[in-house]
Amino acid sequence: MNPGQPSTPALAPPVWLITGCSSGFGLELATQALARGHQVAVTARNVDQIRALAGHSRAMILPLDVTDAAQVDAAVSATMNRFGKIDVLVNNAGIGYFAAVEESEPAAIARLFDINVFGMGRMIRAVLPGMRQRRTGCIVNMSSAGGLRAMPALGYYCATKFAVEGLSGALREELKPLGIDVMVVEPSGFRTDWAGRSAGESKTQIADYAATAGATRVALRAVSGRQRGDPARAAGAMLDAIAAGHPPAHLLLGNDAFDGAMAQLDALRAQFAAVETIARAADFPAR
């Protein structure tokens, strides 16, 4: 800079609001975002589980249960009051549930959707007014490899993640003209506590599903803590994707996620081609 020339104001660090930071992806994202100099609203239902991050000058520790609309509004307001903006919202809060569709319990299904889908919607509605006003921002919605292909024992869990995919796709089209990005993250098995502590299961288990839903449930529990995916590498990949500008619409994470998604595309193409004649014959005849 030449002497006497006015200095260029430093850009304010990006501000992140991350839900579900008590463990796994949320904790890794918050930790790495702070290490990169970002400002982070670190949230969890139990703030005692995230106290270790309270010493960071750029961290704000907030209680947040995404099923509580008042807490959602309070967390967004507190973040805006402290940092003046929200650049990145990460909808990471979520739970799992293992059960065949017939075994699934209504109360558990309702809770699953309230956290994984409706909670995400509450967060999106709360941050969008500020992002729209500034005409910039990024919304990151945590889906799953199970949001692209369904698996036994995960019927209602996959249903919530399919819902995340559909809502995110519509939201992306609505926000694209406003300069706001939407990225869906689809991880396969990672060494988080999702399959161990976080995922509940039905009390009733029907013998006829032992070879399908039952076997999958046992396998998922058995592999917990030994999955191929590294949460630290995944968090770094998400941060890099956002830092590069215009993040991808879909971010697959893990070899199993990528291979499974590609296999699903091939299977769908073959299934659709098999009924092409029937599909095309359903329209009124061309004149």
FENURRA-V935033 format. One record per residue. RES is the residue in one letter. PHI is phi as a letter, one per 40 degrees, with the letter a starting at -180 (NA if undefined). OMEGA is omega as a letter, one per 40 degrees, with the letter a starting at -180 (NA if undefined). Layout:
RES PHI OMEGA
RES PHI OMEGA
//
This chain:
M NA i
N c i
P d i
G g i
Q c a
P c a
S c i
T c a
P d i
A c i
L c i
A c i
P d i
P c i
V b i
W b i
L b a
I b i
T c i
G g a
C c a
S c a
S a i
G f a
F d a
G c i
L c i
E c i
L c a
A c a
T c a
Q c i
A c i
L c i
A c i
R c i
G g i
H c i
Q c a
V b i
A c a
V c a
T b i
A a i
R c i
N b a
V c i
D c a
Q c a
I b a
R c a
A c a
L c a
A c a
G c i
H c a
S c a
R c a
A b i
M b a
I c a
L b i
P c a
L a i
D b a
V c i
T c a
D b a
A d a
A c i
Q c i
V d a
D c a
A c a
A c i
V c i
S c a
A c i
T c i
M c a
N c a
R c a
F b i
G g a
K a i
I b a
D c a
V b i
L b i
V b i
N c a
N b a
A d i
G a i
I b i
G b i
Y a a
F b i
A a i
A c a
V d a
E c a
E c a
S c a
E c a
P d a
A c i
A c i
I c a
A c i
R c i
L d i
F c a
D c i
I c a
N c a
V b a
F c i
G c i
M d i
G c i
R c a
M c a
I c a
R c a
A c a
V c a
L c i
P d i
G c i
M c i
R c i
Q c a
R c a
R f i
T a i
G i i
C a i
I b a
V b i
N b i
M c i
S b a
S a i
A d i
G c i
G c i
L b i
R a a
A c a
M b i
P c a
A g a
L b a
G d a
Y c i
Y c i
C c i
A c i
T c a
K c i
F c i
A c i
V d a
E c a
G c i
L c a
S c i
G c i
A c a
L c a
R c a
E c a
E c a
L c a
K d i
P c a
L c i
G g a
I b a
D c i
V b i
M b i
V b a
V b a
E b i
P c i
S c a
G c i
F b a
R c i
T b i
D c a
W d a
A c i
G c a
R c a
S c a
A c i
G c i
E a a
S c i
K c i
T c i
Q b a
I c a
A d a
D c a
Y b a
A c a
A c a
T b a
A c a
G c i
A c i
T c i
R d a
V c a
A c a
L c i
R c a
A c a
V c a
S d a
G g i
R b i
Q c a
R c a
G c i
D b a
P d i
A c i
R c i
A c i
A c i
G c i
A c i
M c i
L c i
D c a
A c a
I c a
A c a
A c a
G g a
H f a
P c a
P c i
A c i
H b i
L b i
L c a
L b i
G h i
N d a
D c i
A c a
F c a
D c a
G c i
A c i
M c i
A c i
Q c i
L c i
D c a
A c i
L c i
R c a
A c i
Q c i
F c a
A c a
A c a
V b a
E d a
T c i
I c a
A c a
R c a
A c a
A c i
D c i
F d i
P d i
A c i
R c NA
//
